[in-house]
């Protein structure tokens, strides 16, 4: 069974089960009995599109319909994503057209989709659709989804039985090869799916692989069991007729960030949460007896801000809401600013009441309809001469949306908000769960309407787990005064003791601020720890006060091994001469390539600040409850190969974290933060798993071996991996897991204990990749940083690869020569010989095929057949080695034959194109003459403008026919030679324009 049986056919059946029509790609093509595409370059089914535009817009005359189609299908930019954005906006908002009626110019909008009546649209799924743009290569996307003739989705399937096929490879097939070779298809693309029988992820153009996410629900949140395969859940969930139109209309965003346009698609948890909130709003807003829409708890780092954007976007489209006013409340200016900017970035016209005083905010809220207003909750305080807060707006369609709705500030001022907006409805968003005993928050907003937990987020890859490491013991901070006062502080549980806590806090702060020796110890430990983190990214240190932050940053900078370190505090001018602005520091820190690597903070950036490459948080400040949970959440964002975030504790927050988590459910307690020892245990298991591949190899003392013994050892180790392709793929996956675990745990002593082993395993993998000249995209790109600095006993991975002699495979394409083949034969391990010979031949054939299509395409087919027979067990290892060596000899014979004929590369290619494609005997001298004349007559083609390929091909074809006729070959008998010769000419001369 193959990809078609296990992945493609079940997917097509799922589409048909939910009401899609189905046609095979060949039935749509230009050679079918009833073609819907005039050529392979057509990616839009124009007949279907035109019919639906007429159905949906019966009052628009033909002139307007044609104008709409022209606008919708035309490209106005050389940037694909810009064209895609323009297309999306027309799709959602309609196309503005002008036409004449009785000599009068009229304007109107043409609807492309009927979003209100999903069933009125035309839904078609097709597979193996051949697409060729100009004379570029033909591509066949596995599945294309058409709505009203527009190719809005591409699904690429991977064969679940093929160990060499991976989800990452399928992703690259679409986003690299298809986007490059058949770009027209993606001007109209809304969704990209990567699926097999056991995995399924959904994303969109410009999304990195880490942002493709699963789809786990169908009709409603948490309605799916494990009985359905993930691919079927994704198709039934995301491609249901109503939901796919909802996704396109309300859950696609474009944003220009740092001068680069990007596209975002809601993840499944955002889609269902927002729809639950909208449905609840429909019921609550008009109900005079209920004003609580509900609570959305989506764990930190899972896209809460974007969910709020999606909610605003969709609720404003609701006719029943009658143009509502949305009031977004936060309790901090920096959060208010961040959320406001998020809305503006995504083209939502929001107002920020930052400069309003209490009275001016009331004026802003007193409006007839519409608007999105951002304000801090503190602006809802009464003035000095007021006893109660006055009524500001009594409209029913006012919706108050509170960010971090659980906080004390909101609870204390909630009455004022209700007094000012007596008929408003209330919706709460929070990134930390509501405490078990917290009744006031649910009394204000109602119960949960959506939950997306830490465990779910980590399972989906939306966030990474957070690990905890205590460095108190290492520092030996035994100052009894610090410990005693801190323990007293930890015992305080009641809010009534605020004054006493403040006093004790101040005492503790003074001790820390004035302990230069302690600060220096922590600074040096941070530098050593950070420099030994074998993972790409940055770190943040949290100090107890602004002065302590300044002190710590100074001590870090005094260490000659320290990376660039900056203080980020409010009122920096009171502590630092000529401080850098907060905006500039934020910009630099968020840039992963900027050398500013360690930020020392006090309060800033601990909430609402996202830098995905932030991997370590050094804590030297007592924090509690939500503040503590939100601070540690800074390191849980997804970034490249980042395996997890790490919280390093210098002051003893573990007890306080435990107390904070005691207020939540057991699941939250278990998942919020994991002890680093758990990661150590996982690393050991992964190490054992990889070690098992080399049970027959003694590599315990490899760093002490001389160069030749290392080479032999590495050959033997590779042979153990390359027994089968399936075993090789399992080794790659196991290495991926080990590298992640090792980089997370470093610089823990347990990581140091196995460092030499990991370096050896990495060298084995590196050598195998050197043979192939490429690795899996999953591991080669996604894990590009984890082992950057990995060396053991002074010998790096690069050194080991060079020892094997395989570095020459990377530096240049292998050339078939007796010397090189002799080196391969000297390798005594058969599995390694197969791998080397196969890759050698594949590289050689690929290179030569560019200059001699006829000769080497047949070699390529034979080689593939031989390898398949070997993989299926029909050939032994020695037999396949013999056959591969025979191929090498035959390729060498072609070189000898070319020399014997005295032909150049181009002439021999034309010679082969003729001799391989005719059954007619043509004498050798005539063949050589034709080949020479073709080269002479066609060599000017290299100077031609190949952007108009059809025209150039026609000209070359004419020239080829003339050469054949002039040498006595009638076109009647030799017409079949023309196309192979033209193709060979294009391979030589038209490649630069491909």
Secondary structure, DSSP 4 states (H G I P E B T S, - for coil): --HIIIIIHHHHHHHHHTT-EEEEHHHHSTTSTT-S-SSTT--S-HHHHHHHHHHH-TTS-HHHHHHHHHHHH----S-HHHHHHHHHHHHHH-EEEEEEETTEEEEEEE-SS-SS-GGGS-EEEEEEEEE--TTS--EEEEEEEEETTEEEEEEEE--TT-TT--HHHHHHIIIIIIHHH-GGGGGG--EEEEE-SS-EEEE-TT--GGG-B----SSSTT---TTS-HHHHHHHHHSSHHHHHHHHHHSEEEEEETTEEEEEE--HHHHHHHHHHHHHHHHHHT-TT--EEEEEEE-TTS-HHHHHHHHHHHHTT-GGG-S-EEEEEESSHHHHHHHHHHHHHTT--EEE-TT--HHHHHHHH--SS--EEEEEGGGGPPPTT-SSPPP----TTEEEEEETTTSHHHHHHHHHHHHHTTT-EEEEEESSPPPTT--HHHHHH-SEEEEE-HHHHHHHTSB--EEEEE-HHHHT---HHHHHHHHHHHH---GGGHHHHHHHHHHHHHHHHH-HHHHHHHHHHHHHHHHT--SSSEEEEEESSHHHHHHHHHHHHHSTT--EEEEE-TTGGGTSTTPPPHHHHHHHHH-TTSSEEEEEESSTTSSS---TTEEEEEEES---HHHHHHHHGGG-B--TT---EEEEESS--HHHHHHHHTTS-HHHHHHS-EEHHHHHHHHHHHHHHHHGGGTT---TTGGGS-HHHHHHHHHHHHHHHTTSHHHHHHHHHHHHHHHHHHHHHTTSHHHHHTHHHHHHHHHHHHHHHHHHT---HHHHTTTSSTTTT-EETTEEHHHHHHHHTTHHHHHS-----HHHHHHHHH---HHHHHHHHHHHHHHHHHHHHTT-HHHHHHHHHHHHHHHHHHHTTSS-HHHHHHHHHHHHHHHHHHHHHHHHHT--HHHHHHHHHHHTT--S---HHHHHHHHHHHHHHHGGGGGS-TTSHHHHHHHHHHHHHHHHHHTT--HHHHTHHHHHHHHHHHHHHSGGG-
